[in-house]
Amino acid sequence: MTTYQPIDCERHSQLELHILHQDRLMIEWIDDRTNFHQESISASDIRSIKGDGEYLIFKDQNGNERQLRLDKLLSFITIA
């Protein structure tokens, strides 16, 4: 895995607000093999893992809890 690169403070704050408001999000990200992904999620938390970075904790469309390292997140938008 690559070294964690912190995300912009404004994007971090936007994610926190979406979590607070329990917004559904469409997220786009790349995995460690640079494969592109897009998914509708319900974000629930941001967690720091010592020595490994910050992670978005979310439920996918099937209700499974997952996590995504924030520097892999390309974009996010609110969906209805």
C-alpha angles and dihedrals in degrees: 000000000000126000112275116256112200115236125238113284092234092055090047091052091048090054091050090053091050089052092048091050092043091233122176110237137199106217132190123198145155125235127219090276091052093250113154120235134184125188144161110237147168108229116213109171150349115231132188117220111199111248094003107066137241125321135201109226113208147152117242125218090278093053095253116144112235139165134221126193106242096231089061091058111103100179146341134195134180115254131193 
